[in-house]
Amino acid sequence: MAERRNRNRWELWTCARRGHVTYAPDDERLAQRLSGTTGLGEVWRCLRCGDFVVGSPHGRGSADDAPLVIRGKALRQALIVRVLAVERWIRALLIALAAWAVWKFHGAQGSIQATFDRDLPLLRNAGIKVDQMTAIHELERALAAKPSTLTLLTLALVAYAVIELIEGIGLWLLKRWGEYFAVIATSVFLPLEVHDLLKGVTPTRALTFAINVAAVVYLLVSKRLFGLRGGRAAYDAERRGEQLLDVEKAAAGS
């Protein structure tokens, strides 16, 4: 009993948030396995968590037309995928903020250059070794960039943010196209991340690279994308095998 509660904790938690899913199949033998009567009235087993729920079923019809609920292994995978979706949305927000900052810098480049030219000699005369500061070198490089270059950089960042946003939407909705899109889009940028790591390893670069590699591998293997591990047919069969209605149908047939 303890093992069953531990195994179904995610299903119970999901039902607590979204409600139970009950269904009355036309097959009388199957319907009897899924229903019962109590002092409170008729009860039906939830297709997600398996618990009996008081009240009339939410739907009726052929067993083949029963709703396909996410449960078992598929439910745990859905939780992980949605965590990845939130991470993509956070990244999209940060990239969008970077694009906005570059665009604002583009507009104020002239005034920043004037201030830089006026104050930098004063700092040097005061004995401050500004020439050895990395931040000063980066600012000098940015100020030397052409306005057209900064415009292209802004557009590139906006496009990157949109890609991350679409990834997040597709993953959150648990769409097959979203999983393919996430794998392809993430893989395209991996060589650039490797290039950045070769220039210098930082905690942020290393963590970002590790998350992206893990996300690609996880989606490829768990979702059986691009024909891996039997492809879509095997994935659908795995999900169908976890459906409570199909398990009870097999038991009724035996």
C-alpha positions as CSV (number, residue, x, y, z in Angstrom):
1,M,0.0,0.0,0.0
2,A,2.9,2.4,0.9
3,E,4.5,1.6,-2.5
4,R,1.3,2.4,-4.3
5,R,0.9,5.8,-2.5
6,N,4.5,6.7,-3.3
7,R,4.0,5.6,-7.0
8,N,0.9,7.7,-7.4
9,R,1.9,10.8,-5.5
10,W,2.3,12.9,-8.7
11,E,-1.0,11.7,-10.0
12,L,-2.7,12.6,-6.7
13,W,-1.0,16.0,-6.7
14,T,-2.1,16.7,-10.2
15,C,-5.7,15.6,-9.5
16,A,-5.7,17.9,-6.5
17,R,-4.8,20.8,-8.7
18,R,-6.8,20.0,-11.9
19,G,-9.5,17.7,-10.7
20,H,-10.2,14.0,-11.3
21,V,-11.0,12.5,-14.7
22,T,-13.7,9.8,-14.7
23,Y,-15.3,8.0,-17.7
24,A,-18.0,5.4,-18.1
25,P,-17.3,3.0,-21.0
26,D,-20.1,1.3,-22.9
27,D,-18.6,-2.1,-22.2
28,E,-20.6,-3.3,-19.2
29,R,-17.8,-5.6,-17.8
30,L,-15.3,-2.8,-18.0
31,A,-17.7,-0.3,-16.5
32,Q,-18.2,-2.6,-13.5
33,R,-14.5,-2.7,-12.9
34,L,-14.3,1.1,-12.9
35,S,-17.4,1.8,-10.8
36,G,-19.1,0.9,-7.5
37,T,-21.8,2.1,-5.1
38,T,-21.4,3.5,-1.6
39,G,-23.7,5.1,1.0
40,L,-22.9,8.4,-0.7
41,G,-23.9,7.2,-4.2
42,E,-22.1,5.9,-7.2
43,V,-18.4,6.1,-7.5
44,W,-16.0,5.9,-10.5
45,R,-12.3,5.4,-10.6
46,C,-10.2,8.4,-11.8
47,L,-8.4,7.6,-15.0
48,R,-5.3,9.5,-13.7
49,C,-4.8,8.6,-10.0
50,G,-7.0,5.5,-9.8
51,D,-8.9,6.6,-6.7
52,F,-12.7,6.2,-6.6
53,V,-14.5,9.5,-6.9
54,V,-18.1,10.1,-5.8
55,G,-20.5,11.3,-8.5
56,S,-21.5,10.7,-12.0
57,P,-18.7,10.1,-14.6
58,H,-17.5,13.1,-16.5
59,G,-18.0,11.3,-19.8
60,R,-19.5,8.3,-21.4
61,G,-19.0,6.3,-24.6
62,S,-16.7,3.8,-26.3
63,A,-13.6,2.9,-24.4
64,D,-11.6,3.9,-27.5
65,D,-13.0,7.4,-27.2
66,A,-11.9,7.8,-23.6
67,P,-9.7,10.8,-22.8
68,L,-5.9,10.1,-22.9
69,V,-4.7,11.3,-19.6
70,I,-1.1,11.9,-18.6
71,R,-0.1,9.6,-15.8
72,G,2.7,7.5,-14.6
73,K,6.0,8.0,-16.3
74,A,4.5,10.4,-18.8
75,L,3.3,12.7,-16.0
76,R,6.8,12.8,-14.4
77,Q,8.3,13.6,-17.8
78,A,5.7,16.4,-18.2
79,L,6.8,18.0,-15.0
80,I,10.5,18.0,-16.1
81,V,9.6,19.4,-19.5
82,R,7.6,22.2,-18.0
83,V,10.6,23.1,-15.7
84,L,12.6,23.4,-18.9
85,A,9.9,25.6,-20.4
86,V,10.1,28.0,-17.4
87,E,13.9,28.0,-17.7
88,R,13.5,29.0,-21.4
89,W,11.1,31.8,-20.5
90,I,13.5,33.2,-17.9
91,R,16.3,33.1,-20.5
92,A,14.1,34.8,-23.1
93,L,13.4,37.6,-20.6
94,L,17.1,38.1,-19.8
95,I,18.0,38.1,-23.6
96,A,15.2,40.6,-24.2
97,L,16.6,42.9,-21.5
98,A,20.0,42.6,-23.1
99,A,18.6,43.6,-26.4
100,W,16.9,46.6,-24.8
101,A,20.1,47.6,-23.1
102,V,22.1,47.4,-26.4
103,W,19.4,49.5,-28.1
104,K,19.5,52.2,-25.4
105,F,23.3,52.2,-25.6
106,H,23.0,52.6,-29.3
107,G,20.9,55.8,-28.8
108,A,23.2,57.2,-26.1
109,Q,26.5,56.2,-27.7
110,G,27.5,59.8,-28.6
111,S,26.9,61.2,-25.1
112,I,28.7,58.3,-23.5
113,Q,31.7,58.8,-25.8
114,A,31.8,62.5,-24.9
115,T,31.8,61.7,-21.2
116,F,34.4,59.0,-21.7
117,D,36.7,61.4,-23.6
118,R,36.4,64.1,-21.0
119,D,36.8,62.0,-17.8
120,L,39.2,59.3,-18.8
121,P,42.3,61.6,-19.1
122,L,41.4,63.0,-15.6
123,L,41.5,59.5,-14.1
124,R,44.8,58.8,-15.8
125,N,46.3,62.0,-14.4
126,A,45.1,61.1,-11.0
127,G,47.2,58.0,-11.1
128,I,44.4,55.5,-11.5
129,K,45.5,52.7,-13.9
130,V,42.3,52.6,-15.9
131,D,44.2,51.1,-18.9
132,Q,44.5,47.8,-16.9
133,M,40.7,47.5,-16.2
134,T,38.9,44.9,-18.3
135,A,35.6,46.9,-18.0
136,I,37.3,50.0,-19.6
137,H,38.7,47.9,-22.5
138,E,35.2,46.5,-23.1
139,L,33.6,49.9,-23.0
140,E,36.2,51.3,-25.5
141,R,35.4,48.4,-27.9
142,A,31.7,49.0,-27.6
143,L,32.1,52.7,-28.2
144,A,34.1,52.0,-31.3
145,A,31.4,49.8,-32.8
146,K,29.4,51.2,-35.7
147,P,25.8,52.0,-35.1
148,S,24.8,49.5,-37.8
149,T,26.7,46.8,-35.9
150,L,24.8,47.6,-32.7
151,T,21.5,47.5,-34.6
152,L,22.3,44.1,-36.0
153,L,23.3,42.9,-32.5
154,T,20.0,44.2,-31.1
155,L,18.0,42.3,-33.9
156,A,20.0,39.2,-33.3
157,L,19.3,39.3,-29.5
158,V,15.6,39.9,-30.2
159,A,15.5,36.9,-32.6
160,Y,17.2,34.8,-30.0
161,A,14.7,35.8,-27.3
162,V,11.8,35.0,-29.7
163,I,13.3,31.5,-30.3
164,E,13.6,30.9,-26.5
165,L,10.0,32.1,-26.1
166,I,8.7,29.7,-28.7
167,E,10.7,26.9,-27.1
168,G,9.1,27.6,-23.8
169,I,5.6,27.7,-25.2
170,G,5.9,24.4,-27.1
171,L,7.4,22.7,-24.1
172,W,4.9,24.0,-21.6
173,L,2.0,22.9,-23.9
174,L,3.7,19.4,-24.1
175,K,3.5,19.5,-27.9
176,R,5.5,17.2,-30.1
177,W,6.6,20.1,-32.3
178,G,7.8,22.0,-29.3
179,E,10.1,19.1,-28.3
180,Y,11.5,18.9,-31.8
181,F,11.9,22.7,-32.0
182,A,13.6,22.8,-28.6
183,V,16.1,20.1,-29.6
184,I,16.9,21.7,-32.9
185,A,17.1,25.3,-31.7
186,T,19.3,24.3,-28.7
187,S,21.6,22.1,-30.7
188,V,22.2,24.9,-33.2
189,F,23.6,27.2,-30.5
190,L,25.8,24.5,-28.8
191,P,28.8,25.1,-31.1
192,L,28.7,28.8,-30.1
193,E,28.6,27.9,-26.5
194,V,31.6,25.6,-27.0
195,H,33.5,28.4,-28.7
196,D,32.8,30.7,-25.7
197,L,34.0,28.0,-23.3
198,L,37.2,27.7,-25.2
199,K,37.8,31.4,-24.8
200,G,37.3,31.2,-21.1
201,V,35.4,29.0,-18.7
202,T,33.0,30.8,-16.4
203,P,30.4,29.4,-14.0
204,T,27.6,31.0,-16.1
205,R,28.9,29.6,-19.4
206,A,29.5,26.1,-17.9
207,L,26.1,26.0,-16.3
208,T,24.3,27.2,-19.4
209,F,26.1,24.6,-21.6
210,A,25.4,21.8,-19.1
211,I,21.7,22.6,-19.0
212,N,21.4,22.8,-22.8
213,V,23.2,19.5,-23.3
214,A,21.2,17.8,-20.6
215,A,17.9,19.2,-22.1
216,V,18.8,17.9,-25.6
217,V,19.8,14.4,-24.4
218,Y,16.7,14.1,-22.1
219,L,14.2,15.2,-24.8
220,L,15.8,12.9,-27.4
221,V,15.8,9.8,-25.2
222,S,12.6,10.3,-23.1
223,K,10.5,11.5,-26.0
224,R,12.0,9.1,-28.6
225,L,12.6,11.9,-31.1
226,F,14.0,11.4,-34.6
227,G,13.2,7.7,-34.5
228,L,15.2,7.0,-31.4
229,R,14.1,4.0,-29.3
230,G,11.3,3.1,-31.7
231,G,10.2,6.7,-32.4
232,R,6.7,8.1,-32.1
233,A,5.0,4.7,-32.4
234,A,6.9,3.3,-29.4
235,Y,6.3,6.5,-27.5
236,D,2.5,6.3,-28.1
237,A,2.5,2.6,-27.2
238,E,4.3,3.4,-24.0
239,R,1.7,6.1,-23.0
240,R,-1.2,3.9,-24.0
241,G,0.2,1.1,-21.8
242,E,0.0,3.3,-18.8
243,Q,-3.7,4.2,-19.3
244,L,-5.8,2.8,-16.5
245,L,-8.7,2.1,-18.9
246,D,-6.5,-0.1,-21.1
247,V,-5.1,-1.9,-18.1
248,E,-8.5,-2.7,-16.8
249,K,-9.7,-3.7,-20.3
250,A,-6.9,-6.2,-20.5
251,A,-7.8,-7.5,-17.1
252,A,-11.4,-7.8,-18.0
253,G,-10.6,-9.7,-21.2
254,S,-8.4,-12.2,-19.3
